[in-house]
Amino acid sequence: MNDQTPTPSIVLSAEQWQSFLSSLYERGDKLDLREEGGVYHPRKEAVDAYVFSGHAEALLSSEVDGDVWGTLEDIEETAETEEEAWQKIVGFYLGRGCVLMEVQPEEVGEPADQWLISEPLARRLGLLA
């Protein structure tokens, strides 16, 4: 296993991340892109990082608790540190058709948030060509 987490497939600045979230809506259990002329319910269908986390396979974020240790347990792995745990989680999900998305922090020196999402979801939401 590598000592480093793989290079993200998708990298967004903090500004791009906020713009991306505001381009989405959630209706029922489905997350999708807003379309021009579409009718949306701002309070019911708005998407923030917390809502988006419900569609991610796993995450390591300063904004949303991704429960790294619970996820590690779910994939039946163990680790000594959170960093090692995250590396194992990333390896597990990348091997199952997910992509790694990184959101750069607004503050210099802060760690980037990392999200693991399914490739089909990333494509549908315009994150991958």
Backbone atoms as SQL, in Angstrom:
CREATE TABLE atoms (id INTEGER PRIMARY KEY, chain TEXT, resi INTEGER, resn TEXT, atom TEXT, x REAL, y REAL, z REAL);
INSERT INTO atoms VALUES
  (1, 'A', 1, 'MET', 'N', 0.842, -1.194, 0.000),
  (2, 'A', 1, 'MET', 'CA', 0.000, 0.000, 0.000),
  (3, 'A', 1, 'MET', 'C', 0.877, 1.243, 0.000),
  (4, 'A', 2, 'ASN', 'N', 0.451, 2.291, -0.687),
  (5, 'A', 2, 'ASN', 'CA', 1.191, 3.540, -0.737),
  (6, 'A', 2, 'ASN', 'C', 1.154, 4.236, 0.611),
  (7, 'A', 3, 'ASP', 'N', 2.204, 5.024, 0.860),
  (8, 'A', 3, 'ASP', 'CA', 2.222, 5.822, 2.085),
  (9, 'A', 3, 'ASP', 'C', 1.418, 7.101, 1.928),
  (10, 'A', 4, 'GLN', 'N', 1.038, 7.419, 0.702),
  (11, 'A', 4, 'GLN', 'CA', 0.314, 8.650, 0.421),
  (12, 'A', 4, 'GLN', 'C', -1.064, 8.331, -0.155),
  (13, 'A', 5, 'THR', 'N', -2.020, 9.207, 0.117),
  (14, 'A', 5, 'THR', 'CA', -3.328, 9.090, -0.509),
  (15, 'A', 5, 'THR', 'C', -3.160, 9.416, -1.988),
  (16, 'A', 6, 'PRO', 'N', -3.825, 8.677, -2.886),
  (17, 'A', 6, 'PRO', 'CA', -3.692, 8.941, -4.329),
  (18, 'A', 6, 'PRO', 'C', -4.078, 10.372, -4.691),
  (19, 'A', 7, 'THR', 'N', -3.560, 10.823, -5.811),
  (20, 'A', 7, 'THR', 'CA', -3.893, 12.155, -6.327),
  (21, 'A', 7, 'THR', 'C', -5.382, 12.198, -6.646),
  (22, 'A', 8, 'PRO', 'N', -6.067, 13.253, -6.212),
  (23, 'A', 8, 'PRO', 'CA', -7.501, 13.360, -6.489),
  (24, 'A', 8, 'PRO', 'C', -7.792, 13.442, -7.987),
  (25, 'A', 9, 'SER', 'N', -8.904, 12.855, -8.381),
  (26, 'A', 9, 'SER', 'CA', -9.363, 12.942, -9.762),
  (27, 'A', 9, 'SER', 'C', -10.011, 14.290, -10.036),
  (28, 'A', 10, 'ILE', 'N', -10.564, 14.881, -8.994),
  (29, 'A', 10, 'ILE', 'CA', -11.288, 16.148, -9.103),
  (30, 'A', 10, 'ILE', 'C', -10.730, 17.082, -8.036),
  (31, 'A', 11, 'VAL', 'N', -10.354, 18.280, -8.419),
  (32, 'A', 11, 'VAL', 'CA', -9.865, 19.277, -7.457),
  (33, 'A', 11, 'VAL', 'C', -10.675, 20.553, -7.660),
  (34, 'A', 12, 'LEU', 'N', -11.281, 21.024, -6.579),
  (35, 'A', 12, 'LEU', 'CA', -12.083, 22.245, -6.617),
  (36, 'A', 12, 'LEU', 'C', -11.531, 23.252, -5.608),
  (37, 'A', 13, 'SER', 'N', -11.525, 24.512, -5.981),
  (38, 'A', 13, 'SER', 'CA', -11.205, 25.560, -5.011),
  (39, 'A', 13, 'SER', 'C', -12.417, 25.701, -4.088),
  (40, 'A', 14, 'ALA', 'N', -12.227, 26.421, -2.998),
  (41, 'A', 14, 'ALA', 'CA', -13.347, 26.661, -2.077),
  (42, 'A', 14, 'ALA', 'C', -14.478, 27.389, -2.799),
  (43, 'A', 15, 'GLU', 'N', -14.130, 28.321, -3.665),
  (44, 'A', 15, 'GLU', 'CA', -15.141, 29.063, -4.423),
  (45, 'A', 15, 'GLU', 'C', -15.869, 28.143, -5.413),
  (46, 'A', 16, 'GLN', 'N', -15.131, 27.309, -6.109),
  (47, 'A', 16, 'GLN', 'CA', -15.753, 26.363, -7.052),
  (48, 'A', 16, 'GLN', 'C', -16.673, 25.397, -6.307),
  (49, 'A', 17, 'TRP', 'N', -16.276, 24.967, -5.124),
  (50, 'A', 17, 'TRP', 'CA', -17.073, 24.060, -4.302),
  (51, 'A', 17, 'TRP', 'C', -18.420, 24.699, -3.958),
  (52, 'A', 18, 'GLN', 'N', -18.392, 25.949, -3.506),
  (53, 'A', 18, 'GLN', 'CA', -19.643, 26.629, -3.163),
  (54, 'A', 18, 'GLN', 'C', -20.524, 26.813, -4.396),
  (55, 'A', 19, 'SER', 'N', -19.919, 27.151, -5.510),
  (56, 'A', 19, 'SER', 'CA', -20.663, 27.305, -6.759),
  (57, 'A', 19, 'SER', 'C', -21.267, 25.974, -7.194),
  (58, 'A', 20, 'PHE', 'N', -20.480, 24.907, -7.059),
  (59, 'A', 20, 'PHE', 'CA', -20.963, 23.565, -7.401),
  (60, 'A', 20, 'PHE', 'C', -22.164, 23.205, -6.536),
  (61, 'A', 21, 'LEU', 'N', -22.054, 23.386, -5.229),
  (62, 'A', 21, 'LEU', 'CA', -23.168, 23.044, -4.331),
  (63, 'A', 21, 'LEU', 'C', -24.425, 23.831, -4.679),
  (64, 'A', 22, 'SER', 'N', -24.262, 25.104, -5.017),
  (65, 'A', 22, 'SER', 'CA', -25.444, 25.919, -5.342),
  (66, 'A', 22, 'SER', 'C', -26.045, 25.543, -6.696),
  (67, 'A', 23, 'SER', 'N', -25.315, 24.769, -7.501),
  (68, 'A', 23, 'SER', 'CA', -25.848, 24.326, -8.800),
  (69, 'A', 23, 'SER', 'C', -26.661, 23.041, -8.679),
  (70, 'A', 24, 'LEU', 'N', -26.744, 22.513, -7.461),
  (71, 'A', 24, 'LEU', 'CA', -27.416, 21.230, -7.235),
  (72, 'A', 24, 'LEU', 'C', -28.758, 21.407, -6.531),
  (73, 'A', 25, 'TYR', 'N', -29.564, 20.380, -6.638),
  (74, 'A', 25, 'TYR', 'CA', -30.772, 20.283, -5.821),
  (75, 'A', 25, 'TYR', 'C', -30.959, 18.825, -5.445),
  (76, 'A', 26, 'GLU', 'N', -31.643, 18.612, -4.337),
  (77, 'A', 26, 'GLU', 'CA', -31.952, 17.254, -3.889),
  (78, 'A', 26, 'GLU', 'C', -33.459, 17.143, -3.782),
  (79, 'A', 27, 'ARG', 'N', -33.993, 16.160, -4.479),
  (80, 'A', 27, 'ARG', 'CA', -35.432, 15.909, -4.462),
  (81, 'A', 27, 'ARG', 'C', -35.609, 14.443, -4.111),
  (82, 'A', 28, 'GLY', 'N', -36.254, 14.198, -2.985),
  (83, 'A', 28, 'GLY', 'CA', -36.335, 12.819, -2.506),
  (84, 'A', 28, 'GLY', 'C', -34.927, 12.361, -2.170),
  (85, 'A', 29, 'ASP', 'N', -34.536, 11.232, -2.729),
  (86, 'A', 29, 'ASP', 'CA', -33.185, 10.715, -2.511),
  (87, 'A', 29, 'ASP', 'C', -32.251, 11.021, -3.668),
  (88, 'A', 30, 'LYS', 'N', -32.695, 11.821, -4.624),
  (89, 'A', 30, 'LYS', 'CA', -31.901, 12.069, -5.826),
  (90, 'A', 30, 'LYS', 'C', -31.242, 13.439, -5.787),
  (91, 'A', 31, 'LEU', 'N', -29.945, 13.441, -6.069),
  (92, 'A', 31, 'LEU', 'CA', -29.163, 14.657, -6.186),
  (93, 'A', 31, 'LEU', 'C', -28.940, 14.910, -7.664),
  (94, 'A', 32, 'ASP', 'N', -29.185, 16.144, -8.114),
  (95, 'A', 32, 'ASP', 'CA', -29.037, 16.424, -9.538),
  (96, 'A', 32, 'ASP', 'C', -28.689, 17.888, -9.748),
  (97, 'A', 33, 'LEU', 'N', -28.334, 18.212, -11.000),
  (98, 'A', 33, 'LEU', 'CA', -28.010, 19.577, -11.393),
  (99, 'A', 33, 'LEU', 'C', -29.282, 20.373, -11.660),
  (100, 'A', 34, 'ARG', 'N', -29.279, 21.614, -11.241),
  (101, 'A', 34, 'ARG', 'CA', -30.390, 22.517, -11.563),
  (102, 'A', 34, 'ARG', 'C', -30.339, 22.821, -13.056),
  (103, 'A', 35, 'GLU', 'N', -31.499, 22.984, -13.654),
  (104, 'A', 35, 'GLU', 'CA', -31.590, 23.333, -15.066),
  (105, 'A', 35, 'GLU', 'C', -32.248, 24.699, -15.185),
  (106, 'A', 36, 'GLU', 'N', -31.808, 25.472, -16.161),
  (107, 'A', 36, 'GLU', 'CA', -32.397, 26.780, -16.382),
  (108, 'A', 36, 'GLU', 'C', -33.896, 26.618, -16.644),
  (109, 'A', 37, 'GLY', 'N', -34.688, 27.415, -15.972),
  (110, 'A', 37, 'GLY', 'CA', -36.131, 27.346, -16.125),
  (111, 'A', 37, 'GLY', 'C', -36.794, 26.329, -15.207),
  (112, 'A', 38, 'GLY', 'N', -35.986, 25.551, -14.489),
  (113, 'A', 38, 'GLY', 'CA', -36.541, 24.555, -13.575),
  (114, 'A', 38, 'GLY', 'C', -37.146, 25.212, -12.347),
  (115, 'A', 39, 'VAL', 'N', -38.090, 24.540, -11.728),
  (116, 'A', 39, 'VAL', 'CA', -38.731, 25.048, -10.523),
  (117, 'A', 39, 'VAL', 'C', -38.185, 24.273, -9.331),
  (118, 'A', 40, 'TYR', 'N', -37.609, 25.000, -8.382),
  (119, 'A', 40, 'TYR', 'CA', -36.975, 24.382, -7.222),
  (120, 'A', 40, 'TYR', 'C', -37.484, 25.042, -5.945),
  (121, 'A', 41, 'HIS', 'N', -37.497, 24.288, -4.877),
  (122, 'A', 41, 'HIS', 'CA', -37.930, 24.794, -3.578),
  (123, 'A', 41, 'HIS', 'C', -36.677, 25.118, -2.778),
  (124, 'A', 42, 'PRO', 'N', -36.345, 26.404, -2.640),
  (125, 'A', 42, 'PRO', 'CA', -35.076, 26.810, -2.030),
  (126, 'A', 42, 'PRO', 'C', -34.790, 26.179, -0.674),
  (127, 'A', 43, 'ARG', 'N', -35.770, 26.109, 0.186),
  (128, 'A', 43, 'ARG', 'CA', -35.514, 25.563, 1.521),
  (129, 'A', 43, 'ARG', 'C', -35.492, 24.039, 1.527),
  (130, 'A', 44, 'LYS', 'N', -36.346, 23.414, 0.765),
  (131, 'A', 44, 'LYS', 'CA', -36.451, 21.953, 0.779),
  (132, 'A', 44, 'LYS', 'C', -35.394, 21.269, -0.076),
  (133, 'A', 45, 'GLU', 'N', -34.959, 21.895, -1.149),
  (134, 'A', 45, 'GLU', 'CA', -34.104, 21.214, -2.117),
  (135, 'A', 45, 'GLU', 'C', -32.678, 21.759, -2.194),
  (136, 'A', 46, 'ALA', 'N', -32.347, 22.720, -1.336),
  (137, 'A', 46, 'ALA', 'CA', -30.997, 23.304, -1.346),
  (138, 'A', 46, 'ALA', 'C', -29.976, 22.253, -0.924),
  (139, 'A', 47, 'VAL', 'N', -28.787, 22.361, -1.483),
  (140, 'A', 47, 'VAL', 'CA', -27.720, 21.410, -1.178),
  (141, 'A', 47, 'VAL', 'C', -26.542, 22.163, -0.573),
  (142, 'A', 48, 'ASP', 'N', -26.135, 21.729, 0.605),
  (143, 'A', 48, 'ASP', 'CA', -24.911, 22.219, 1.226),
  (144, 'A', 48, 'ASP', 'C', -23.997, 21.017, 1.433),
  (145, 'A', 49, 'ALA', 'N', -22.874, 21.202, 2.078),
  (146, 'A', 49, 'ALA', 'CA', -21.922, 20.110, 2.265),
  (147, 'A', 49, 'ALA', 'C', -22.557, 18.944, 3.035),
  (148, 'A', 50, 'TYR', 'N', -23.381, 19.260, 4.018),
  (149, 'A', 50, 'TYR', 'CA', -24.024, 18.209, 4.803),
  (150, 'A', 50, 'TYR', 'C', -24.953, 17.363, 3.928),
  (151, 'A', 51, 'VAL', 'N', -25.771, 18.002, 3.102),
  (152, 'A', 51, 'VAL', 'CA', -26.674, 17.273, 2.203),
  (153, 'A', 51, 'VAL', 'C', -25.847, 16.443, 1.217),
  (154, 'A', 52, 'PHE', 'N', -24.809, 17.055, 0.651),
  (155, 'A', 52, 'PHE', 'CA', -23.960, 16.342, -0.309),
  (156, 'A', 52, 'PHE', 'C', -23.314, 15.117, 0.347),
  (157, 'A', 53, 'SER', 'N', -22.983, 15.212, 1.623),
  (158, 'A', 53, 'SER', 'CA', -22.337, 14.091, 2.314),
  (159, 'A', 53, 'SER', 'C', -23.212, 12.838, 2.315),
  (160, 'A', 54, 'GLY', 'N', -24.512, 13.018, 2.229),
  (161, 'A', 54, 'GLY', 'CA', -25.415, 11.878, 2.176),
  (162, 'A', 54, 'GLY', 'C', -25.307, 11.093, 0.875),
  (163, 'A', 55, 'HIS', 'N', -24.648, 11.672, -0.114),
  (164, 'A', 55, 'HIS', 'CA', -24.479, 11.020, -1.409),
  (165, 'A', 55, 'HIS', 'C', -23.045, 10.554, -1.630),
  (166, 'A', 56, 'ALA', 'N', -22.164, 10.864, -0.687),
  (167, 'A', 56, 'ALA', 'CA', -20.760, 10.452, -0.769),
  (168, 'A', 56, 'ALA', 'C', -20.600, 9.077, -0.143),
  (169, 'A', 57, 'GLU', 'N', -19.611, 8.357, -0.616),
  (170, 'A', 57, 'GLU', 'CA', -19.301, 7.053, -0.019),
  (171, 'A', 57, 'GLU', 'C', -18.537, 7.239, 1.284),
  (172, 'A', 58, 'ALA', 'N', -17.639, 8.219, 1.300),
  (173, 'A', 58, 'ALA', 'CA', -16.852, 8.520, 2.495),
  (174, 'A', 58, 'ALA', 'C', -16.275, 9.915, 2.336),
  (175, 'A', 59, 'LEU', 'N', -15.884, 10.518, 3.447),
  (176, 'A', 59, 'LEU', 'CA', -15.313, 11.848, 3.373),
  (177, 'A', 59, 'LEU', 'C', -14.430, 12.135, 4.565),
  (178, 'A', 60, 'LEU', 'N', -13.502, 13.048, 4.343),
  (179, 'A', 60, 'LEU', 'CA', -12.626, 13.564, 5.388),
  (180, 'A', 60, 'LEU', 'C', -12.713, 15.075, 5.243),
  (181, 'A', 61, 'SER', 'N', -13.475, 15.717, 6.139),
  (182, 'A', 61, 'SER', 'CA', -13.802, 17.122, 5.967),
  (183, 'A', 61, 'SER', 'C', -13.776, 17.865, 7.287),
  (184, 'A', 62, 'SER', 'N', -13.363, 19.118, 7.227),
  (185, 'A', 62, 'SER', 'CA', -13.432, 19.961, 8.423),
  (186, 'A', 62, 'SER', 'C', -14.844, 20.505, 8.613),
  (187, 'A', 63, 'GLU', 'N', -15.643, 20.467, 7.544),
  (188, 'A', 63, 'GLU', 'CA', -16.994, 21.027, 7.562),
  (189, 'A', 63, 'GLU', 'C', -18.055, 20.010, 8.002),
  (190, 'A', 64, 'VAL', 'N', -17.852, 18.747, 7.639),
  (191, 'A', 64, 'VAL', 'CA', -18.830, 17.699, 7.910),
  (192, 'A', 64, 'VAL', 'C', -18.106, 16.499, 8.521),
  (193, 'A', 65, 'ASP', 'N', -18.669, 15.935, 9.573),
  (194, 'A', 65, 'ASP', 'CA', -18.056, 14.759, 10.190),
  (195, 'A', 65, 'ASP', 'C', -18.318, 13.532, 9.330),
  (196, 'A', 66, 'GLY', 'N', -17.262, 12.974, 8.773),
  (197, 'A', 66, 'GLY', 'CA', -17.389, 11.805, 7.911),
  (198, 'A', 66, 'GLY', 'C', -17.227, 10.484, 8.635),
  (199, 'A', 67, 'ASP', 'N', -16.980, 10.503, 9.939),
  (200, 'A', 67, 'ASP', 'CA', -16.834, 9.306, 10.745),
  (201, 'A', 67, 'ASP', 'C', -15.849, 8.315, 10.118),
  (202, 'A', 68, 'VAL', 'N', -14.590, 8.738, 10.025),
  (203, 'A', 68, 'VAL', 'CA', -13.538, 7.907, 9.433),
  (204, 'A', 68, 'VAL', 'C', -13.466, 6.546, 10.116),
  (205, 'A', 69, 'TRP', 'N', -13.521, 6.529, 11.437),
  (206, 'A', 69, 'TRP', 'CA', -13.379, 5.253, 12.153),
  (207, 'A', 69, 'TRP', 'C', -14.575, 4.335, 11.911),
  (208, 'A', 70, 'GLY', 'N', -15.762, 4.894, 11.844),
  (209, 'A', 70, 'GLY', 'CA', -16.945, 4.084, 11.546),
  (210, 'A', 70, 'GLY', 'C', -16.890, 3.524, 10.138),
  (211, 'A', 71, 'THR', 'N', -16.423, 4.341, 9.189),
  (212, 'A', 71, 'THR', 'CA', -16.277, 3.880, 7.812),
  (213, 'A', 71, 'THR', 'C', -15.238, 2.773, 7.732),
  (214, 'A', 72, 'LEU', 'N', -14.134, 2.940, 8.454),
  (215, 'A', 72, 'LEU', 'CA', -13.091, 1.913, 8.465),
  (216, 'A', 72, 'LEU', 'C', -13.653, 0.592, 8.992),
  (217, 'A', 73, 'GLU', 'N', -14.438, 0.677, 10.040),
  (218, 'A', 73, 'GLU', 'CA', -15.072, -0.518, 10.602),
  (219, 'A', 73, 'GLU', 'C', -16.026, -1.152, 9.584),
  (220, 'A', 74, 'ASP', 'N', -16.777, -0.322, 8.869),
  (221, 'A', 74, 'ASP', 'CA', -17.713, -0.819, 7.855),
  (222, 'A', 74, 'ASP', 'C', -17.010, -1.625, 6.771),
  (223, 'A', 75, 'ILE', 'N', -15.778, -1.223, 6.428),
  (224, 'A', 75, 'ILE', 'CA', -15.056, -1.952, 5.376),
  (225, 'A', 75, 'ILE', 'C', -14.163, -3.052, 5.975),
  (226, 'A', 76, 'GLU', 'N', -14.356, -3.290, 7.271),
  (227, 'A', 76, 'GLU', 'CA', -13.676, -4.370, 7.990),
  (228, 'A', 76, 'GLU', 'C', -12.157, -4.262, 7.918),
  (229, 'A', 77, 'GLU', 'N', -11.670, -3.058, 8.197),
  (230, 'A', 77, 'GLU', 'CA', -10.238, -2.775, 8.256),
  (231, 'A', 77, 'GLU', 'C', -9.906, -2.197, 9.618),
  (232, 'A', 78, 'THR', 'N', -8.628, -2.150, 9.926),
  (233, 'A', 78, 'THR', 'CA', -8.148, -1.513, 11.146),
  (234, 'A', 78, 'THR', 'C', -6.983, -0.604, 10.788),
  (235, 'A', 79, 'ALA', 'N', -6.696, 0.341, 11.673),
  (236, 'A', 79, 'ALA', 'CA', -5.586, 1.266, 11.455),
  (237, 'A', 79, 'ALA', 'C', -5.143, 1.821, 12.796),
  (238, 'A', 80, 'GLU', 'N', -3.922, 2.307, 12.821),
  (239, 'A', 80, 'GLU', 'CA', -3.374, 2.904, 14.035),
  (240, 'A', 80, 'GLU', 'C', -3.671, 4.396, 14.133),
  (241, 'A', 81, 'THR', 'N', -3.740, 5.068, 12.978),
  (242, 'A', 81, 'THR', 'CA', -3.956, 6.512, 12.972),
  (243, 'A', 81, 'THR', 'C', -5.096, 6.863, 12.015),
  (244, 'A', 82, 'GLU', 'N', -5.634, 8.074, 12.161),
  (245, 'A', 82, 'GLU', 'CA', -6.686, 8.515, 11.257),
  (246, 'A', 82, 'GLU', 'C', -6.157, 8.606, 9.823),
  (247, 'A', 83, 'GLU', 'N', -4.906, 9.034, 9.657),
  (248, 'A', 83, 'GLU', 'CA', -4.313, 9.124, 8.324),
  (249, 'A', 83, 'GLU', 'C', -4.242, 7.740, 7.664),
  (250, 'A', 84, 'GLU', 'N', -3.793, 6.754, 8.413),
  (251, 'A', 84, 'GLU', 'CA', -3.737, 5.386, 7.880),
  (252, 'A', 84, 'GLU', 'C', -5.147, 4.877, 7.581),
  (253, 'A', 85, 'ALA', 'N', -6.087, 5.196, 8.451),
  (254, 'A', 85, 'ALA', 'CA', -7.471, 4.780, 8.236),
  (255, 'A', 85, 'ALA', 'C', -8.002, 5.377, 6.933),
  (256, 'A', 86, 'TRP', 'N', -7.745, 6.680, 6.724),
  (257, 'A', 86, 'TRP', 'CA', -8.235, 7.337, 5.523),
  (258, 'A', 86, 'TRP', 'C', -7.589, 6.723, 4.276),
  (259, 'A', 87, 'GLN', 'N', -6.318, 6.420, 4.325),
  (260, 'A', 87, 'GLN', 'CA', -5.643, 5.796, 3.187),
  (261, 'A', 87, 'GLN', 'C', -6.293, 4.461, 2.831),
  (262, 'A', 88, 'LYS', 'N', -6.634, 3.680, 3.839),
  (263, 'A', 88, 'LYS', 'CA', -7.291, 2.389, 3.590),
  (264, 'A', 88, 'LYS', 'C', -8.689, 2.589, 3.004),
  (265, 'A', 89, 'ILE', 'N', -9.407, 3.586, 3.511),
  (266, 'A', 89, 'ILE', 'CA', -10.751, 3.884, 2.999),
  (267, 'A', 89, 'ILE', 'C', -10.667, 4.307, 1.535),
  (268, 'A', 90, 'VAL', 'N', -9.739, 5.204, 1.224),
  (269, 'A', 90, 'VAL', 'CA', -9.563, 5.666, -0.151),
  (270, 'A', 90, 'VAL', 'C', -9.241, 4.488, -1.055),
  (271, 'A', 91, 'GLY', 'N', -8.300, 3.650, -0.663),
  (272, 'A', 91, 'GLY', 'CA', -7.940, 2.482, -1.466),
  (273, 'A', 91, 'GLY', 'C', -9.134, 1.572, -1.705),
  (274, 'A', 92, 'PHE', 'N', -9.928, 1.360, -0.676),
  (275, 'A', 92, 'PHE', 'CA', -11.105, 0.503, -0.784),
  (276, 'A', 92, 'PHE', 'C', -12.088, 1.060, -1.814),
  (277, 'A', 93, 'TYR', 'N', -12.435, 2.344, -1.684),
  (278, 'A', 93, 'TYR', 'CA', -13.448, 2.911, -2.571),
  (279, 'A', 93, 'TYR', 'C', -12.944, 3.183, -3.983),
  (280, 'A', 94, 'LEU', 'N', -11.680, 3.530, -4.137),
  (281, 'A', 94, 'LEU', 'CA', -11.150, 3.712, -5.486),
  (282, 'A', 94, 'LEU', 'C', -11.184, 2.388, -6.245),
  (283, 'A', 95, 'GLY', 'N', -10.994, 1.301, -5.542),
  (284, 'A', 95, 'GLY', 'CA', -11.058, -0.025, -6.148),
  (285, 'A', 95, 'GLY', 'C', -12.470, -0.473, -6.476),
  (286, 'A', 96, 'ARG', 'N', -13.455, 0.319, -6.113),
  (287, 'A', 96, 'ARG', 'CA', -14.857, -0.025, -6.351),
  (288, 'A', 96, 'ARG', 'C', -15.582, 1.033, -7.180),
  (289, 'A', 97, 'GLY', 'N', -14.849, 1.681, -8.046),
  (290, 'A', 97, 'GLY', 'CA', -15.474, 2.601, -8.989),
  (291, 'A', 97, 'GLY', 'C', -15.774, 3.986, -8.466),
  (292, 'A', 98, 'CYS', 'N', -15.112, 4.395, -7.418),
  (293, 'A', 98, 'CYS', 'CA', -15.310, 5.750, -6.900),
  (294, 'A', 98, 'CYS', 'C', -14.162, 6.648, -7.342),
  (295, 'A', 99, 'VAL', 'N', -14.387, 7.931, -7.247),
  (296, 'A', 99, 'VAL', 'CA', -13.350, 8.920, -7.548),
  (297, 'A', 99, 'VAL', 'C', -13.112, 9.760, -6.300),
  (298, 'A', 100, 'LEU', 'N', -11.889, 10.255, -6.202),
  (299, 'A', 100, 'LEU', 'CA', -11.498, 11.097, -5.071),
  (300, 'A', 100, 'LEU', 'C', -11.592, 12.552, -5.498),
  (301, 'A', 101, 'MET', 'N', -12.363, 13.322, -4.747),
  (302, 'A', 101, 'MET', 'CA', -12.519, 14.745, -5.000),
  (303, 'A', 101, 'MET', 'C', -11.899, 15.500, -3.833),
  (304, 'A', 102, 'GLU', 'N', -11.123, 16.524, -4.156),
  (305, 'A', 102, 'GLU', 'CA', -10.494, 17.339, -3.130),
  (306, 'A', 102, 'GLU', 'C', -11.012, 18.759, -3.232),
  (307, 'A', 103, 'VAL', 'N', -11.369, 19.319, -2.089),
  (308, 'A', 103, 'VAL', 'CA', -11.815, 20.712, -2.026),
  (309, 'A', 103, 'VAL', 'C', -10.754, 21.489, -1.258),
  (310, 'A', 104, 'GLN', 'N', -10.123, 22.414, -1.962),
  (311, 'A', 104, 'GLN', 'CA', -9.054, 23.211, -1.365),
  (312, 'A', 104, 'GLN', 'C', -9.633, 24.136, -0.288),
  (313, 'A', 105, 'PRO', 'N', -8.881, 24.345, 0.775),
  (314, 'A', 105, 'PRO', 'CA', -9.374, 25.205, 1.857),
  (315, 'A', 105, 'PRO', 'C', -9.320, 26.681, 1.495),
  (316, 'A', 106, 'GLU', 'N', -10.147, 27.461, 2.170),
  (317, 'A', 106, 'GLU', 'CA', -10.110, 28.913, 1.988),
  (318, 'A', 106, 'GLU', 'C', -8.876, 29.497, 2.657),
  (319, 'A', 107, 'GLU', 'N', -8.486, 28.933, 3.779),
  (320, 'A', 107, 'GLU', 'CA', -7.353, 29.421, 4.560),
  (321, 'A', 107, 'GLU', 'C', -6.085, 28.661, 4.183),
  (322, 'A', 108, 'VAL', 'N', -5.015, 29.397, 3.892),
  (323, 'A', 108, 'VAL', 'CA', -3.724, 28.771, 3.589),
  (324, 'A', 108, 'VAL', 'C', -3.252, 28.006, 4.821),
  (325, 'A', 109, 'GLY', 'N', -2.740, 26.827, 4.605),
  (326, 'A', 109, 'GLY', 'CA', -2.229, 26.010, 5.702),
  (327, 'A', 109, 'GLY', 'C', -3.233, 25.035, 6.278),
  (328, 'A', 110, 'GLU', 'N', -4.494, 25.208, 5.939),
  (329, 'A', 110, 'GLU', 'CA', -5.530, 24.279, 6.397),
  (330, 'A', 110, 'GLU', 'C', -5.535, 23.053, 5.482),
  (331, 'A', 111, 'PRO', 'N', -5.914, 21.889, 5.990),
  (332, 'A', 111, 'PRO', 'CA', -5.969, 20.709, 5.125),
  (333, 'A', 111, 'PRO', 'C', -7.158, 20.779, 4.162),
  (334, 'A', 112, 'ALA', 'N', -6.991, 20.175, 3.009),
  (335, 'A', 112, 'ALA', 'CA', -8.080, 20.090, 2.030),
  (336, 'A', 112, 'ALA', 'C', -9.079, 19.041, 2.494),
  (337, 'A', 113, 'ASP', 'N', -10.341, 19.246, 2.151),
  (338, 'A', 113, 'ASP', 'CA', -11.361, 18.233, 2.392),
  (339, 'A', 113, 'ASP', 'C', -11.273, 17.215, 1.264),
  (340, 'A', 114, 'GLN', 'N', -11.535, 15.960, 1.577),
  (341, 'A', 114, 'GLN', 'CA', -11.524, 14.918, 0.554),
  (342, 'A', 114, 'GLN', 'C', -12.834, 14.146, 0.618),
  (343, 'A', 115, 'TRP', 'N', -13.380, 13.910, -0.565),
  (344, 'A', 115, 'TRP', 'CA', -14.663, 13.238, -0.712),
  (345, 'A', 115, 'TRP', 'C', -14.499, 12.071, -1.668),
  (346, 'A', 116, 'LEU', 'N', -15.073, 10.955, -1.353),
  (347, 'A', 116, 'LEU', 'CA', -15.124, 9.806, -2.258),
  (348, 'A', 116, 'LEU', 'C', -16.562, 9.675, -2.734),
  (349, 'A', 117, 'ILE', 'N', -16.743, 9.785, -4.054),
  (350, 'A', 117, 'ILE', 'CA', -18.075, 9.676, -4.639),
  (351, 'A', 117, 'ILE', 'C', -18.031, 8.695, -5.799),
  (352, 'A', 118, 'SER', 'N', -19.169, 8.132, -6.109),
  (353, 'A', 118, 'SER', 'CA', -19.205, 7.173, -7.210),
  (354, 'A', 118, 'SER', 'C', -18.925, 7.889, -8.526),
  (355, 'A', 119, 'GLU', 'N', -18.278, 7.196, -9.430),
  (356, 'A', 119, 'GLU', 'CA', -17.982, 7.777, -10.741),
  (357, 'A', 119, 'GLU', 'C', -19.253, 8.161, -11.495),
  (358, 'A', 120, 'PRO', 'N', -20.296, 7.300, -11.497),
  (359, 'A', 120, 'PRO', 'CA', -21.527, 7.705, -12.189),
  (360, 'A', 120, 'PRO', 'C', -22.125, 8.999, -11.631),
  (361, 'A', 121, 'LEU', 'N', -22.094, 9.175, -10.316),
  (362, 'A', 121, 'LEU', 'CA', -22.612, 10.406, -9.721),
  (363, 'A', 121, 'LEU', 'C', -21.749, 11.588, -10.146),
  (364, 'A', 122, 'ALA', 'N', -20.445, 11.442, -10.112),
  (365, 'A', 122, 'ALA', 'CA', -19.542, 12.522, -10.516),
  (366, 'A', 122, 'ALA', 'C', -19.803, 12.936, -11.966),
  (367, 'A', 123, 'ARG', 'N', -20.039, 11.954, -12.829),
  (368, 'A', 123, 'ARG', 'CA', -20.321, 12.267, -14.247),
  (369, 'A', 123, 'ARG', 'C', -21.659, 12.981, -14.374),
  (370, 'A', 124, 'ARG', 'N', -22.686, 12.473, -13.702),
  (371, 'A', 124, 'ARG', 'CA', -24.027, 13.068, -13.800),
  (372, 'A', 124, 'ARG', 'C', -24.042, 14.504, -13.304),
  (373, 'A', 125, 'LEU', 'N', -23.194, 14.800, -12.324),
  (374, 'A', 125, 'LEU', 'CA', -23.161, 16.147, -11.740),
  (375, 'A', 125, 'LEU', 'C', -22.150, 17.055, -12.445),
  (376, 'A', 126, 'GLY', 'N', -21.566, 16.565, -13.528),
  (377, 'A', 126, 'GLY', 'CA', -20.663, 17.391, -14.323),
  (378, 'A', 126, 'GLY', 'C', -19.265, 17.544, -13.773),
  (379, 'A', 127, 'LEU', 'N', -18.887, 16.708, -12.816),
  (380, 'A', 127, 'LEU', 'CA', -17.543, 16.795, -12.241),
  (381, 'A', 127, 'LEU', 'C', -16.503, 16.068, -13.083),
  (382, 'A', 128, 'LEU', 'N', -16.938, 15.122, -13.878),
  (383, 'A', 128, 'LEU', 'CA', -16.054, 14.378, -14.788),
  (384, 'A', 128, 'LEU', 'C', -16.630, 14.448, -16.186),
  (385, 'A', 129, 'ALA', 'N', -15.743, 14.487, -17.154),
  (386, 'A', 129, 'ALA', 'CA', -16.193, 14.523, -18.566),
  (387, 'A', 129, 'ALA', 'C', -16.716, 13.168, -18.993);
